Amino acid sequence: MRLLFVLLLSCVAAFADRPNVVLVMADDQGWGQTGYYNHPVLKTPHLDAMAKAGLRFDRFYAGGPVCSPTRATVLTGRSHDRTGVFDHGFALRSQEKTLARALQRAGYATGHFGKWHLNGLRGPGVPILKDDTHGPGKVGFDVWLSVTNFFERDPLLSRMGKFEEHQGDSSEVVVDEALKFIGEQVQAKQPFFTVIWYGTPHSPWIASAEDKGPFAQLTPKAQDHYGELVAMDRSIGALRKGLRKLGVADDTLVWFTSDNGGLPGFEPDTTGGLRGYKSSMYEGGLRVPCVIEWPAGIAKARITKHPAGAVDIFPTIAEICDLPKSAMLQPQDGLSLKPLFAKETGLRTKPLPFQSRERVVVIDNDYKLLSLPGKKGPRYELYNLAKDHAEETNLVDAEPKIAARLRRQLEATRTSIAGSVAGKDYPEGEVGPQPPRIFWNTVEAYKPYFPEWIKRPEYSSWLQRRLK
């Protein structure tokens, strides 16, 4: 009996060392769109406070240059093409192992709130159907209040398949709902894994008059765009305050980032002087804001220039939460950042890989090599990001040894990903059935809602074009 009691105590102690985890992700927020980078018009006091209290990454990379791919990378730790999410709107393969499923099996309550975009449906976000074969509930989320894609003010969301209308800014709505979920888990003394994926600042842009008021000198679309970011920042403050009020802030790891680089066509610029925008494989399309706050695990706040990315999220949480190696499908493209929480760790030991639309990139510490499609085959560009963060000087000819070394890494990445695309990572050795990548207006189950939805600002013009 005494032995059993000791074993139970040791299990409880081991579990107590595992933090709660909250992953927060903006939709199209550029690297330069934070107050802590001294943006000329945008203030983000709550994100700035989070950065001041935690670990701020100045070189953090999305999983890919557009939205769905990064979401697949976050949940799997794998470069997105491996998972079948080749571009926005592709479904995550059912054969992938996800972070949500791993934490669910480890005893965590799991909840998803906001944008999903991993079920094969394109078009502005609509509530996810209860029987969707690739919704959040199919990959390890116990509870979900989710929408297929981007969503706006007064959002229409799906609570486990039940459609609900909500009032207010979309960022604040999903944070409020996430805090209700978190509160229930605290009451039940249950560790929680909570994913909050905003629809902000993705188009169409609809901000309140109060939130866009400070930007009256900007174009109308920029006023709404930046107004949405003001509300999103306020929701970050509400999240941090809510965790403190519930008494779990110290033991909760909150990881904030964005799904891809910033948008073109705005003044002030969205990428902080980086080259390119969303969809690009240059820094402006891939480098994103990132802050991790975890008082119990990151004792001293600081800023790091260590290169890291969305591929590192699963491996990092796996080490922190002591998940079995079998929880992650191999190959993994990321590595654990846990050692970096305590101190600088020197050079990154594993290059960051990217593949999107026949473009392949590897980032190896200061150097970045791009393989871009050309009329006569791939063309290569090499940049030293430490000296040339705007990627203005191609060093392929000037640094032949470095270019050759990175090209070998790049070709190994290309070959490895090709094997994954073919299904070689799965026990079956092939890719199983997948839903098509389609627009939701072609789905019969949604058609009865069209007469009402065509009146909503997020759907009206899009549905009118589609129904013609």
RADATA-V922244 format. One record per pair of residues at least 12 apart in sequence whose C-alpha atoms are under 8 Angstrom apart, sorted by sequence separation. I is the first residue (numbers start at 0). GAP is how many residues later the second one is. D is the distance in whole Angstrom. If there is no record, write none. Layout:
i: {I,I}
gap: {GAP,GAP}
d: {D,D}
This chain:
i: {34,35,68,144,145,153,154,181,211,214,350,351,358,359,368,369,381,382,33,34,71,82,118,144,145,153,154,263,270,350,358,368,380,381,449,33,118,119,143,144,145,152,153,154,211,212,262,263,349,350,357,358,367,368,380,381,63,118,143,144,152,153,154,211,261,262,334,357,366,367,380,62,63,68,117,118,143,152,153,177,204,206,207,210,211,260,261,333,347,366,367,379,62,67,68,117,142,151,152,206,210,260,318,347,366,367,68,127,151,177,205,206,259,260,317,319,333,346,365,366,67,68,115,126,127,150,204,205,207,210,259,314,315,316,318,332,365,366,66,67,71,75,115,126,127,204,206,210,313,314,315,332,365,65,66,67,75,125,126,174,205,206,310,311,312,314,315,381,65,67,75,124,125,173,202,205,260,261,310,311,313,314,315,440,74,75,124,125,136,201,204,260,261,310,311,312,74,111,123,124,173,200,260,309,310,311,74,123,124,125,200,259,260,308,311,440,90,91,121,122,123,124,259,260,89,90,91,120,121,123,170,200,259,260,88,89,90,91,169,170,199,200,259,87,88,89,90,111,118,126,127,128,144,169,170,199,258,307,88,89,90,109,110,115,116,117,125,126,127,129,130,169,257,88,89,109,110,111,112,113,114,115,116,125,126,128,129,256,257,88,108,109,110,111,112,113,114,115,116,127,128,129,199,256,257,84,88,108,109,110,111,112,113,114,115,127,128,255,256,87,111,114,126,255,256,368,114,254,255,103,114,126,254,255,103,254,368,100,101,103,168,253,254,305,367,368,27,99,100,168,252,253,26,93,99,100,252,253,303,305,97,98,99,252,305,306,310,368,91,97,251,252,299,305,363,90,113,250,251,297,298,308,221,249,250,251,296,297,307,361,70,93,221,248,249,250,70,71,248,249,70,151,361,149,150,151,361,67,149,150,217,360,66,67,148,149,359,149,151,149,151,152,151,152,359,352,306,168,171,305,354,113,170,171,174,178,185,352,112,170,174,112,168,171,175,185,171,174,175,178,182,112,170,174,178,112,111,110,110,108,280,280,108,110,112,115,107,108,109,110,111,112,113,114,106,107,108,109,110,111,112,113,114,106,107,108,109,110,111,112,113,114,107,111,113,280,102,99,330,329,328,282,282,282,281,273,274,273,274,272,273,26,26,19,20,21,22,23,24,25,26,28,18,19,20,21,22,23,24,25,26,27,28,19,20,21,22,23,24,25,26,27,21,22,23,25,26,27,40,25,26,41,43,46,42,45,41,44,45,70,43,46,69,45,46,69,45,66,65,66,64,65,63,64,65,61,62,63,64,61,62,61,60,61,65,64,65,64,64,98,64,105,65,64,102,64,101,63,62,61,60,61,101,60,61,40,59,60,29,39,58,59,98,28,58,59,97,98,21,23,25,27,28,29,30,59,96,97,19,20,21,22,23,24,25,26,27,28,29,30,57,96,18,19,20,21,22,23,24,25,26,27,28,29,56,57,78,96,18,19,20,21,22,23,24,25,26,27,28,29,56,76,77,95,18,20,24,27,28,55,56,76,27,55,75,76,54,55,73,76,31,32,53,54,72,73,76,31,32,53,54,72,73,75,76,30,31,32,53,73,74,29,30,31,50,52,53,69,73,28,29,30,31,49,50,53,29,49,50,52,49,54,53,57,58,53,54,55,56,57,58,60,62,52,53,54,55,56,57,58,59,60,61,62,52,53,54,55,56,57,58,59,60,61,62,51,54,56,58,59,60,27,50,51,56,59,56,76,75,30,75,77,29,77,78,203,33,76,77,30,76,77,29,30,31,76,29,30,28,29,28,86,85,86,85,78,80,78,79,80,78,54,63,62,63,64,63,18,17,18,17,16,17,151,150,119,121,118,119,120,121,122,119,120,121,122,119,120,121,120,94,123,81,123,80,81,94,82,83,94,78,81,82,93,123,80,81,92,122,80,93,92,90,90,90,89,90,89,88,88}
gap: {12,12,12,12,12,12,12,12,12,12,12,12,12,12,12,12,12,12,13,13,13,13,13,13,13,13,13,13,13,13,13,13,13,13,13,14,14,14,14,14,14,14,14,14,14,14,14,14,14,14,14,14,14,14,14,14,15,15,15,15,15,15,15,15,15,15,15,15,15,15,15,16,16,16,16,16,16,16,16,16,16,16,16,16,16,16,16,16,16,16,16,16,17,17,17,17,17,17,17,17,17,17,17,17,17,17,18,18,18,18,18,18,18,18,18,18,18,18,18,18,19,19,19,19,19,19,19,19,19,19,19,19,19,19,19,19,19,19,20,20,20,20,20,20,20,20,20,20,20,20,20,20,20,21,21,21,21,21,21,21,21,21,21,21,21,21,21,21,22,22,22,22,22,22,22,22,22,22,22,22,22,22,22,22,23,23,23,23,23,23,23,23,23,23,23,23,24,24,24,24,24,24,24,24,24,24,25,25,25,25,25,25,25,25,25,25,26,26,26,26,26,26,26,26,27,27,27,27,27,27,27,27,27,27,28,28,28,28,28,28,28,28,28,29,29,29,29,29,29,29,29,29,29,29,29,29,29,29,30,30,30,30,30,30,30,30,30,30,30,30,30,30,30,31,31,31,31,31,31,31,31,31,31,31,31,31,31,31,31,32,32,32,32,32,32,32,32,32,32,32,32,32,32,32,32,33,33,33,33,33,33,33,33,33,33,33,33,33,33,34,34,34,34,34,34,34,35,35,35,36,36,36,36,36,37,37,37,38,38,38,38,38,38,38,38,38,39,39,39,39,39,39,40,40,40,40,40,40,40,40,41,41,41,41,41,41,41,41,42,42,42,42,42,42,42,43,43,43,43,43,43,43,44,44,44,44,44,44,44,44,45,45,45,45,45,45,46,46,46,46,47,47,47,48,48,48,48,49,49,49,49,49,50,50,50,50,50,52,52,53,53,53,54,54,54,57,58,59,59,59,59,60,60,60,60,60,60,60,61,61,61,62,62,62,62,62,63,63,63,63,63,64,64,64,64,65,66,67,70,76,78,80,81,81,81,81,82,82,82,82,82,82,82,82,83,83,83,83,83,83,83,83,83,84,84,84,84,84,84,84,84,84,85,85,85,89,90,93,94,95,96,106,107,108,109,115,115,116,116,117,117,123,170,171,171,171,171,171,171,171,171,171,172,172,172,172,172,172,172,172,172,172,172,173,173,173,173,173,173,173,173,173,174,174,174,174,174,174,174,175,175,184,186,186,187,187,188,188,188,188,189,189,189,190,190,190,191,192,193,193,194,194,195,195,195,196,196,196,196,197,197,198,199,199,212,213,213,214,215,215,216,217,219,220,220,221,221,222,223,224,225,225,225,226,226,227,227,227,228,228,228,228,228,229,229,229,229,229,230,230,230,230,230,230,230,230,230,230,231,231,231,231,231,231,231,231,231,231,231,231,231,231,232,232,232,232,232,232,232,232,232,232,232,232,232,232,232,232,233,233,233,233,233,233,233,233,233,233,233,233,233,233,233,233,234,234,234,234,234,234,234,234,235,235,235,235,236,236,236,236,237,237,237,237,237,237,237,238,238,238,238,238,238,238,238,239,239,239,239,239,239,240,240,240,240,240,240,240,240,241,241,241,241,241,241,241,242,242,242,242,243,243,244,245,245,246,246,246,246,246,246,246,246,247,247,247,247,247,247,247,247,247,247,247,248,248,248,248,248,248,248,248,248,248,248,249,249,249,249,249,249,250,250,250,250,250,251,251,252,253,253,253,254,254,254,254,255,255,255,256,256,256,257,257,257,257,258,258,259,259,260,269,270,270,271,274,274,275,275,275,276,286,290,291,291,291,292,301,302,302,303,304,304,306,307,315,315,316,316,316,316,316,317,317,317,317,318,318,318,319,331,334,335,335,336,336,336,337,337,337,338,338,338,338,338,339,339,339,339,340,340,341,343,344,345,346,346,347,348,349}
d: {8,6,8,6,5,5,7,8,6,8,5,7,6,7,6,6,5,6,8,6,7,7,8,5,7,4,8,6,6,5,5,5,6,5,8,8,8,8,8,4,8,7,5,8,7,8,6,8,7,7,7,7,6,7,7,5,8,5,6,6,6,6,6,4,5,6,7,7,7,5,6,7,7,5,7,6,6,5,6,7,7,8,8,5,8,6,5,8,7,6,7,7,7,7,7,7,7,7,5,5,7,5,7,6,5,7,6,6,6,7,5,7,6,8,8,7,7,7,6,6,7,6,8,6,5,7,5,7,7,6,8,7,7,8,7,7,5,8,8,5,6,7,7,5,6,5,5,7,8,5,4,7,5,7,6,6,6,5,6,7,8,5,8,8,8,5,5,7,6,7,5,5,5,7,8,7,8,7,6,4,8,8,6,8,5,6,5,7,8,8,7,5,7,4,5,7,5,7,8,4,8,6,4,8,7,6,7,6,5,8,8,6,5,8,7,7,8,5,8,7,6,6,6,6,8,5,7,7,7,7,6,6,7,6,6,6,4,8,7,7,6,6,6,8,6,7,4,6,7,6,8,7,8,7,7,7,8,8,7,5,8,7,5,6,8,8,7,5,6,6,7,8,6,5,7,5,6,6,6,6,6,6,5,7,5,8,4,7,6,6,8,5,5,5,5,5,5,5,5,8,5,7,7,5,7,8,5,7,6,5,6,5,6,6,6,6,8,8,4,8,7,5,8,5,7,7,6,7,5,6,7,6,6,6,8,4,6,6,8,8,8,6,7,8,8,7,8,7,4,8,7,5,7,7,5,7,6,6,8,8,6,8,6,4,7,7,8,8,7,7,6,8,8,7,8,7,8,7,8,5,8,7,6,6,7,8,7,6,7,7,8,8,7,8,5,6,8,7,7,5,8,7,7,8,5,8,6,6,5,8,7,7,8,6,8,8,7,7,8,8,7,7,7,7,7,8,6,8,7,8,8,6,7,7,6,7,7,7,6,5,8,8,7,8,8,8,5,7,8,7,7,7,6,6,8,6,8,8,7,7,8,7,7,8,8,7,7,6,6,6,6,6,6,5,8,5,5,5,5,5,5,5,6,7,5,6,6,6,6,6,6,6,6,8,7,8,7,7,8,7,8,8,7,8,8,7,5,5,6,7,8,8,8,6,6,6,6,6,6,6,6,8,7,5,5,5,5,5,5,5,5,7,6,6,6,6,6,6,6,7,5,6,7,8,8,6,6,6,7,7,6,7,7,6,7,6,8,7,7,7,6,7,6,6,7,7,5,5,7,6,8,5,8,5,8,7,7,7,7,6,8,5,8,8,6,6,6,5,6,6,6,7,8,5,8,5,7,6,8,5,5,6,6,4,6,8,6,6,8,7,7,6,8,6,8,7,8,8,7,7,8,7,8,7,6,6,7,7,6,6,6,6,6,6,6,6,6,7,5,7,7,6,5,4,5,5,5,5,5,4,6,6,6,3,7,7,7,6,5,6,6,6,6,6,5,6,7,6,5,7,5,7,6,7,6,8,6,5,8,6,6,4,7,5,8,6,6,7,5,7,8,6,7,5,6,6,5,5,7,6,6,6,8,6,7,7,4,7,4,6,7,5,5,4,6,7,7,7,7,8,5,6,8,7,7,7,8,8,7,8,6,7,6,7,8,7,6,6,6,6,6,8,7,8,5,5,5,5,5,6,6,6,6,5,5,7,6,6,6,8,5,5,4,5,6,6,7,7,6,5,6,7,8,7,8,8,8,8,7,7,7,7,7,5,6,7,8,6,5,6,6,7,8,4,8,6,6,5,7,7,8,7,7,8,7,7,7,6,8,7,7,7,7,7,7,8,7,8,7,7,5,8,8,7,7,6,7,8,6,6,6,6,5,5,4,7,6,5,6,6,7,7,6,7,7,8,8,8,7,7,8,5,7,8,8,8,5,8,8,6,8,7,7,7,8,8,7,5,6,8}
